[in-house]
Amino acid sequence: MARPVKFAHVVYMTRRYEAMIAWYKDVFEAEVVNMDPALAFMTYDDEHHRFAFANLDLLKPDGGGADDRGQIGVNHVAYTYGSVGDLLATYERLKAAGIEPYWPVHHGTTLSLYYTDPDGNRMEFQVDACSAEAGKALLEATDNPVGVLFDPEALVARWRGGEGEEALLVQPAGEPSPVPAAHGMT
């Protein structure tokens, strides 16, 4: 049975964008890897990112105030699998149980499948698409940290057909993926 090999990162929704970034810099001695007015990615180790922050003042300007806990807080937690095969085997197992991802996206740094539990908590199951160092460089240079959609069934067919992990991890060409409403950022 395929299981995650490590906890990867957590994404927070906030109306205290700059204050949160400053706090995580101070507390974790984290550095900003990529930041624009809407999203920031930070790390404290060799991982491409351990924290991400979504600025609700920009993403949901008509929402509540800085203390409105209805939108503020954890957006999702991420778990890394050891291989594309493990990730896709988990996809197949969950699909057979009637559990399907709401967002299959290749972020460039990771190949990711997003799920919600019965309470609506979001989680990302991912496999690294590159080394942490290359991921950090990609995040620093990209204008599209969100990534592009992919078809899990097509990827499973390629995997089952014997295509190698390196080929399966190549980010497909495509337009930047919109963030789905189920992800809480739209």
PyRosetta script that sets phi, psi and omega in degrees:
from pyrosetta import init, pose_from_sequence

init()
pose = pose_from_sequence("MARPVKFAHVVYMTRRYEAMIAWYKDVFEAEVVNMDPALAFMTYDDEHHRFAFANLDLLKPDGGGADDRGQIGVNHVAYTYGSVGDLLATYERLKAAGIEPYWPVHHGTTLSLYYTDPDGNRMEFQVDACSAEAGKALLEATDNPVGVLFDPEALVARWRGGEGEEALLVQPAGEPSPVPAAHGMT")
pose.set_psi(1, 133.8)
pose.set_omega(1, 179.2)
pose.set_phi(2, -83.6)
pose.set_psi(2, 130.0)
pose.set_omega(2, 178.0)
pose.set_phi(3, -131.5)
pose.set_psi(3, 158.3)
pose.set_omega(3, 176.6)
pose.set_phi(4, -60.9)
pose.set_psi(4, 149.3)
pose.set_omega(4, 177.8)
pose.set_phi(5, -100.0)
pose.set_psi(5, -16.6)
pose.set_omega(5, 177.6)
pose.set_phi(6, -164.0)
pose.set_psi(6, 156.8)
pose.set_omega(6, 170.0)
pose.set_phi(7, -77.2)
pose.set_psi(7, 136.3)
pose.set_omega(7, -173.6)
pose.set_phi(8, -104.0)
pose.set_psi(8, -59.2)
pose.set_omega(8, -176.3)
pose.set_phi(9, -163.1)
pose.set_psi(9, 172.1)
pose.set_omega(9, 175.2)
pose.set_phi(10, -132.5)
pose.set_psi(10, 142.9)
pose.set_omega(10, 178.5)
pose.set_phi(11, -115.5)
pose.set_psi(11, 130.7)
pose.set_omega(11, -179.5)
pose.set_phi(12, -111.4)
pose.set_psi(12, 141.8)
pose.set_omega(12, 170.9)
pose.set_phi(13, -97.9)
pose.set_psi(13, 132.4)
pose.set_omega(13, -174.3)
pose.set_phi(14, -147.9)
pose.set_psi(14, 153.1)
pose.set_omega(14, 169.1)
pose.set_phi(15, -111.6)
pose.set_psi(15, 12.4)
pose.set_omega(15, 174.8)
pose.set_phi(16, -124.3)
pose.set_psi(16, 54.7)
pose.set_omega(16, -170.9)
pose.set_phi(17, -52.7)
pose.set_psi(17, -60.1)
pose.set_omega(17, -177.5)
pose.set_phi(18, -64.1)
pose.set_psi(18, -40.3)
pose.set_omega(18, -179.7)
pose.set_phi(19, -64.7)
pose.set_psi(19, -40.1)
pose.set_omega(19, 178.4)
pose.set_phi(20, -64.5)
pose.set_psi(20, -44.6)
pose.set_omega(20, 179.7)
pose.set_phi(21, -61.5)
pose.set_psi(21, -45.2)
pose.set_omega(21, 178.7)
pose.set_phi(22, -61.4)
pose.set_psi(22, -42.4)
pose.set_omega(22, -179.0)
pose.set_phi(23, -62.7)
pose.set_psi(23, -46.2)
pose.set_omega(23, -179.2)
pose.set_phi(24, -68.6)
pose.set_psi(24, -30.8)
pose.set_omega(24, 172.5)
pose.set_phi(25, -62.2)
pose.set_psi(25, -46.9)
pose.set_omega(25, -178.4)
pose.set_phi(26, -68.6)
pose.set_psi(26, -50.8)
pose.set_omega(26, -172.5)
pose.set_phi(27, -71.3)
pose.set_psi(27, -44.5)
pose.set_omega(27, -176.6)
pose.set_phi(28, -101.4)
pose.set_psi(28, -0.4)
pose.set_omega(28, -173.1)
pose.set_phi(29, 52.7)
pose.set_psi(29, 40.9)
pose.set_omega(29, -177.0)
pose.set_phi(30, -83.7)
pose.set_psi(30, 154.5)
pose.set_omega(30, 176.8)
pose.set_phi(31, -114.3)
pose.set_psi(31, 149.4)
pose.set_omega(31, 175.7)
pose.set_phi(32, -78.7)
pose.set_psi(32, 127.5)
pose.set_omega(32, 178.9)
pose.set_phi(33, -97.7)
pose.set_psi(33, -37.8)
pose.set_omega(33, 177.9)
pose.set_phi(34, -152.8)
pose.set_psi(34, 136.5)
pose.set_omega(34, -179.6)
pose.set_phi(35, -151.7)
pose.set_psi(35, 133.6)
pose.set_omega(35, 169.0)
pose.set_phi(36, -134.6)
pose.set_psi(36, -176.4)
pose.set_omega(36, -177.4)
pose.set_phi(37, -62.4)
pose.set_psi(37, -22.1)
pose.set_omega(37, -176.2)
pose.set_phi(38, -99.5)
pose.set_psi(38, -36.8)
pose.set_omega(38, -172.9)
pose.set_phi(39, -135.6)
pose.set_psi(39, 145.1)
pose.set_omega(39, 174.0)
pose.set_phi(40, -135.4)
pose.set_psi(40, 141.2)
pose.set_omega(40, 178.3)
pose.set_phi(41, -121.5)
pose.set_psi(41, 132.6)
pose.set_omega(41, -176.6)
pose.set_phi(42, -134.8)
pose.set_psi(42, 154.8)
pose.set_omega(42, 174.9)
pose.set_phi(43, -142.7)
pose.set_psi(43, 157.3)
pose.set_omega(43, 175.9)
pose.set_phi(44, -121.4)
pose.set_psi(44, 1.3)
pose.set_omega(44, -179.0)
pose.set_phi(45, -143.1)
pose.set_psi(45, -155.1)
pose.set_omega(45, -177.4)
pose.set_phi(46, -82.6)
pose.set_psi(46, 0.0)
pose.set_omega(46, 177.0)
pose.set_phi(47, -73.5)
pose.set_psi(47, 148.8)
pose.set_omega(47, -178.5)
pose.set_phi(48, -64.3)
pose.set_psi(48, -34.3)
pose.set_omega(48, 168.7)
pose.set_phi(49, -160.0)
pose.set_psi(49, 143.1)
pose.set_omega(49, 175.5)
pose.set_phi(50, -111.1)
pose.set_psi(50, -24.8)
pose.set_omega(50, 178.8)
pose.set_phi(51, -132.6)
pose.set_psi(51, 147.3)
pose.set_omega(51, 168.0)
pose.set_phi(52, -137.2)
pose.set_psi(52, 150.0)
pose.set_omega(52, -177.8)
pose.set_phi(53, -129.0)
pose.set_psi(53, 131.9)
pose.set_omega(53, 176.9)
pose.set_phi(54, -108.7)
pose.set_psi(54, 124.0)
pose.set_omega(54, -176.7)
pose.set_phi(55, -82.7)
pose.set_psi(55, 99.4)
pose.set_omega(55, -178.9)
pose.set_phi(56, -65.3)
pose.set_psi(56, -26.8)
pose.set_omega(56, 177.6)
pose.set_phi(57, -61.8)
pose.set_psi(57, -29.3)
pose.set_omega(57, 177.3)
pose.set_phi(58, -93.0)
pose.set_psi(58, -43.3)
pose.set_omega(58, -175.1)
pose.set_phi(59, -76.8)
pose.set_psi(59, -31.9)
pose.set_omega(59, 179.6)
pose.set_phi(60, -138.6)
pose.set_psi(60, 67.1)
pose.set_omega(60, -173.8)
pose.set_phi(61, -63.9)
pose.set_psi(61, -21.7)
pose.set_omega(61, -179.5)
pose.set_phi(62, -91.6)
pose.set_psi(62, 7.4)
pose.set_omega(62, 180.0)
pose.set_phi(63, -77.7)
pose.set_psi(63, -167.3)
pose.set_omega(63, -177.8)
pose.set_phi(64, -73.8)
pose.set_psi(64, -171.6)
pose.set_omega(64, -179.0)
pose.set_phi(65, -84.4)
pose.set_psi(65, -173.6)
pose.set_omega(65, -175.8)
pose.set_phi(66, -62.3)
pose.set_psi(66, -20.0)
pose.set_omega(66, -179.6)
pose.set_phi(67, -108.3)
pose.set_psi(67, 11.0)
pose.set_omega(67, 178.3)
pose.set_phi(68, -76.6)
pose.set_psi(68, 96.8)
pose.set_omega(68, -175.1)
pose.set_phi(69, -69.8)
pose.set_psi(69, -5.2)
pose.set_omega(69, 179.9)
pose.set_phi(70, -64.8)
pose.set_psi(70, -30.4)
pose.set_omega(70, -179.3)
pose.set_phi(71, -116.2)
pose.set_psi(71, -24.4)
pose.set_omega(71, -175.0)
pose.set_phi(72, -79.9)
pose.set_psi(72, 142.0)
pose.set_omega(72, 175.2)
pose.set_phi(73, 130.9)
pose.set_psi(73, -157.6)
pose.set_omega(73, -176.3)
pose.set_phi(74, -68.3)
pose.set_psi(74, 127.6)
pose.set_omega(74, 174.0)
pose.set_phi(75, -86.2)
pose.set_psi(75, -50.2)
pose.set_omega(75, 175.4)
pose.set_phi(76, -161.4)
pose.set_psi(76, 162.1)
pose.set_omega(76, 172.1)
pose.set_phi(77, -116.4)
pose.set_psi(77, 151.0)
pose.set_omega(77, -175.2)
pose.set_phi(78, -122.0)
pose.set_psi(78, 143.0)
pose.set_omega(78, 178.8)
pose.set_phi(79, -126.7)
pose.set_psi(79, 134.0)
pose.set_omega(79, -178.1)
pose.set_phi(80, -97.8)
pose.set_psi(80, 135.4)
pose.set_omega(80, 174.0)
pose.set_phi(81, -98.1)
pose.set_psi(81, 158.7)
pose.set_omega(81, -174.6)
pose.set_phi(82, -76.0)
pose.set_psi(82, -21.3)
pose.set_omega(82, -177.8)
pose.set_phi(83, -157.4)
pose.set_psi(83, 163.9)
pose.set_omega(83, 174.5)
pose.set_phi(84, -60.7)
pose.set_psi(84, -39.9)
pose.set_omega(84, 179.1)
pose.set_phi(85, -58.9)
pose.set_psi(85, -42.0)
pose.set_omega(85, 178.0)
pose.set_phi(86, -64.6)
pose.set_psi(86, -42.2)
pose.set_omega(86, 178.8)
pose.set_phi(87, -63.2)
pose.set_psi(87, -45.8)
pose.set_omega(87, -177.9)
pose.set_phi(88, -71.7)
pose.set_psi(88, -33.4)
pose.set_omega(88, 175.2)
pose.set_phi(89, -64.7)
pose.set_psi(89, -38.4)
pose.set_omega(89, 176.5)
pose.set_phi(90, -65.9)
pose.set_psi(90, -42.2)
pose.set_omega(90, 175.8)
pose.set_phi(91, -55.8)
pose.set_psi(91, -48.1)
pose.set_omega(91, -179.2)
pose.set_phi(92, -63.9)
pose.set_psi(92, -42.6)
pose.set_omega(92, 179.5)
pose.set_phi(93, -61.7)
pose.set_psi(93, -46.4)
pose.set_omega(93, -179.0)
pose.set_phi(94, -67.7)
pose.set_psi(94, -40.7)
pose.set_omega(94, 178.6)
pose.set_phi(95, -60.6)
pose.set_psi(95, -40.9)
pose.set_omega(95, 178.2)
pose.set_phi(96, -62.6)
pose.set_psi(96, -26.9)
pose.set_omega(96, 177.9)
pose.set_phi(97, -90.6)
pose.set_psi(97, 6.6)
pose.set_omega(97, 178.9)
pose.set_phi(98, 83.7)
pose.set_psi(98, 16.2)
pose.set_omega(98, -178.8)
pose.set_phi(99, -111.4)
pose.set_psi(99, 113.4)
pose.set_omega(99, -177.5)
pose.set_phi(100, -120.6)
pose.set_psi(100, 150.0)
pose.set_omega(100, 179.4)
pose.set_phi(101, -70.0)
pose.set_psi(101, 148.8)
pose.set_omega(101, 175.2)
pose.set_phi(102, -92.6)
pose.set_psi(102, -13.2)
pose.set_omega(102, -178.2)
pose.set_phi(103, -151.6)
pose.set_psi(103, 102.7)
pose.set_omega(103, 172.2)
pose.set_phi(104, -93.3)
pose.set_psi(104, 114.0)
pose.set_omega(104, -174.5)
pose.set_phi(105, -139.9)
pose.set_psi(105, 140.4)
pose.set_omega(105, 173.7)
pose.set_phi(106, -101.7)
pose.set_psi(106, 110.1)
pose.set_omega(106, -176.3)
pose.set_phi(107, -79.4)
pose.set_psi(107, -6.8)
pose.set_omega(107, -171.1)
pose.set_phi(108, 94.7)
pose.set_psi(108, -50.8)
pose.set_omega(108, 176.6)
pose.set_phi(109, -81.1)
pose.set_psi(109, -32.8)
pose.set_omega(109, -178.4)
pose.set_phi(110, -140.4)
pose.set_psi(110, 153.9)
pose.set_omega(110, 168.0)
pose.set_phi(111, -98.6)
pose.set_psi(111, 119.1)
pose.set_omega(111, -166.3)
pose.set_phi(112, -132.1)
pose.set_psi(112, 144.2)
pose.set_omega(112, 172.8)
pose.set_phi(113, -124.2)
pose.set_psi(113, 126.1)
pose.set_omega(113, -178.1)
pose.set_phi(114, -106.0)
pose.set_psi(114, 135.7)
pose.set_omega(114, -178.3)
pose.set_phi(115, -129.2)
pose.set_psi(115, 160.4)
pose.set_omega(115, 170.2)
pose.set_phi(116, -121.8)
pose.set_psi(116, 142.9)
pose.set_omega(116, 175.8)
pose.set_phi(117, -85.5)
pose.set_psi(117, 177.9)
pose.set_omega(117, -177.4)
pose.set_phi(118, -58.7)
pose.set_psi(118, -25.5)
pose.set_omega(118, 176.5)
pose.set_phi(119, -87.2)
pose.set_psi(119, -1.9)
pose.set_omega(119, -179.6)
pose.set_phi(120, 90.5)
pose.set_psi(120, 4.8)
pose.set_omega(120, 175.7)
pose.set_phi(121, -67.7)
pose.set_psi(121, 135.8)
pose.set_omega(121, -176.1)
pose.set_phi(122, -99.3)
pose.set_psi(122, 141.9)
pose.set_omega(122, 175.3)
pose.set_phi(123, -140.9)
pose.set_psi(123, 150.4)
pose.set_omega(123, 179.1)
pose.set_phi(124, -112.1)
pose.set_psi(124, 127.0)
pose.set_omega(124, 170.6)
pose.set_phi(125, -105.3)
pose.set_psi(125, 125.7)
pose.set_omega(125, -171.2)
pose.set_phi(126, -140.1)
pose.set_psi(126, 164.1)
pose.set_omega(126, 168.1)
pose.set_phi(127, -132.3)
pose.set_psi(127, 138.5)
pose.set_omega(127, 179.9)
pose.set_phi(128, -65.0)
pose.set_psi(128, 133.6)
pose.set_omega(128, 179.8)
pose.set_phi(129, -94.5)
pose.set_psi(129, -8.0)
pose.set_omega(129, 180.0)
pose.set_phi(130, -159.5)
pose.set_psi(130, 175.3)
pose.set_omega(130, 176.9)
pose.set_phi(131, -67.3)
pose.set_psi(131, 160.7)
pose.set_omega(131, 177.8)
pose.set_phi(132, -60.5)
pose.set_psi(132, -39.2)
pose.set_omega(132, 179.4)
pose.set_phi(133, -64.2)
pose.set_psi(133, -45.1)
pose.set_omega(133, 177.7)
pose.set_phi(134, -66.1)
pose.set_psi(134, -36.6)
pose.set_omega(134, 177.5)
pose.set_phi(135, -63.4)
pose.set_psi(135, -41.1)
pose.set_omega(135, 177.6)
pose.set_phi(136, -62.1)
pose.set_psi(136, -45.9)
pose.set_omega(136, 178.6)
pose.set_phi(137, -62.6)
pose.set_psi(137, -40.5)
pose.set_omega(137, 178.2)
pose.set_phi(138, -63.1)
pose.set_psi(138, -46.9)
pose.set_omega(138, 178.8)
pose.set_phi(139, -61.8)
pose.set_psi(139, -37.7)
pose.set_omega(139, 179.5)
pose.set_phi(140, -65.9)
pose.set_psi(140, -30.9)
pose.set_omega(140, -172.4)
pose.set_phi(141, -100.9)
pose.set_psi(141, -15.8)
pose.set_omega(141, -170.3)
pose.set_phi(142, -83.1)
pose.set_psi(142, 149.4)
pose.set_omega(142, 169.6)
pose.set_phi(143, -97.6)
pose.set_psi(143, -5.2)
pose.set_omega(143, -177.5)
pose.set_phi(144, -130.4)
pose.set_psi(144, 74.8)
pose.set_omega(144, 178.7)
pose.set_phi(145, -73.0)
pose.set_psi(145, -10.2)
pose.set_omega(145, 180.0)
pose.set_phi(146, -76.8)
pose.set_psi(146, -44.5)
pose.set_omega(146, 177.6)
pose.set_phi(147, 102.3)
pose.set_psi(147, -162.2)
pose.set_omega(147, -176.8)
pose.set_phi(148, -128.5)
pose.set_psi(148, 151.1)
pose.set_omega(148, 178.2)
pose.set_phi(149, -69.5)
pose.set_psi(149, 154.2)
pose.set_omega(149, 171.1)
pose.set_phi(150, -138.8)
pose.set_psi(150, 160.8)
pose.set_omega(150, 179.6)
pose.set_phi(151, -96.0)
pose.set_psi(151, 109.2)
pose.set_omega(151, -178.6)
pose.set_phi(152, -58.7)
pose.set_psi(152, -37.8)
pose.set_omega(152, -179.1)
pose.set_phi(153, -64.8)
pose.set_psi(153, -40.9)
pose.set_omega(153, 177.9)
pose.set_phi(154, -65.2)
pose.set_psi(154, -38.9)
pose.set_omega(154, 179.1)
pose.set_phi(155, -67.8)
pose.set_psi(155, -39.9)
pose.set_omega(155, 176.2)
pose.set_phi(156, -60.7)
pose.set_psi(156, -43.3)
pose.set_omega(156, -179.6)
pose.set_phi(157, -61.9)
pose.set_psi(157, -41.5)
pose.set_omega(157, 177.5)
pose.set_phi(158, -64.1)
pose.set_psi(158, -42.9)
pose.set_omega(158, 179.2)
pose.set_phi(159, -63.5)
pose.set_psi(159, -49.3)
pose.set_omega(159, 179.7)
pose.set_phi(160, -63.8)
pose.set_psi(160, -26.4)
pose.set_omega(160, 177.6)
pose.set_phi(161, -79.5)
pose.set_psi(161, -1.5)
pose.set_omega(161, 174.7)
pose.set_phi(162, 96.6)
pose.set_psi(162, 7.7)
pose.set_omega(162, 178.9)
pose.set_phi(163, -65.5)
pose.set_psi(163, 141.9)
pose.set_omega(163, -175.8)
pose.set_phi(164, -73.4)
pose.set_psi(164, 158.0)
pose.set_omega(164, -178.2)
pose.set_phi(165, -57.3)
pose.set_psi(165, -42.0)
pose.set_omega(165, -178.1)
pose.set_phi(166, -58.9)
pose.set_psi(166, -43.8)
pose.set_omega(166, 179.4)
pose.set_phi(167, -68.4)
pose.set_psi(167, -38.5)
pose.set_omega(167, -178.8)
pose.set_phi(168, -67.2)
pose.set_psi(168, -24.1)
pose.set_omega(168, -177.7)
pose.set_phi(169, -87.7)
pose.set_psi(169, -4.6)
pose.set_omega(169, 179.0)
pose.set_phi(170, -69.1)
pose.set_psi(170, 129.5)
pose.set_omega(170, 179.5)
pose.set_phi(171, -67.6)
pose.set_psi(171, 127.3)
pose.set_omega(171, 179.3)
pose.set_phi(172, -69.4)
pose.set_psi(172, 154.5)
pose.set_omega(172, 174.8)
pose.set_phi(173, -70.9)
pose.set_psi(173, 150.0)
pose.set_omega(173, 177.6)
pose.set_phi(174, 161.9)
pose.set_psi(174, 169.6)
pose.set_omega(174, 177.6)
pose.set_phi(175, -71.8)
pose.set_psi(175, 152.6)
pose.set_omega(175, 175.0)
pose.set_phi(176, -54.0)
pose.set_psi(176, 136.2)
pose.set_omega(176, -179.3)
pose.set_phi(177, -70.8)
pose.set_psi(177, 133.6)
pose.set_omega(177, 168.7)
pose.set_phi(178, -70.9)
pose.set_psi(178, 148.7)
pose.set_omega(178, 175.8)
pose.set_phi(179, -80.7)
pose.set_psi(179, 123.7)
pose.set_omega(179, -177.3)
pose.set_phi(180, -67.7)
pose.set_psi(180, 151.5)
pose.set_omega(180, 178.6)
pose.set_phi(181, -56.3)
pose.set_psi(181, -35.0)
pose.set_omega(181, 179.9)
pose.set_phi(182, -62.1)
pose.set_psi(182, -17.1)
pose.set_omega(182, -178.4)
pose.set_phi(183, -84.6)
pose.set_psi(183, -7.6)
pose.set_omega(183, 173.4)
pose.set_phi(184, 79.2)
pose.set_psi(184, 9.8)
pose.set_omega(184, -178.7)
pose.set_phi(185, -110.5)
pose.set_psi(185, 3.9)
pose.set_omega(185, -178.4)
pose.set_phi(186, -114.4)
pose.dump_pdb("model.pdb")
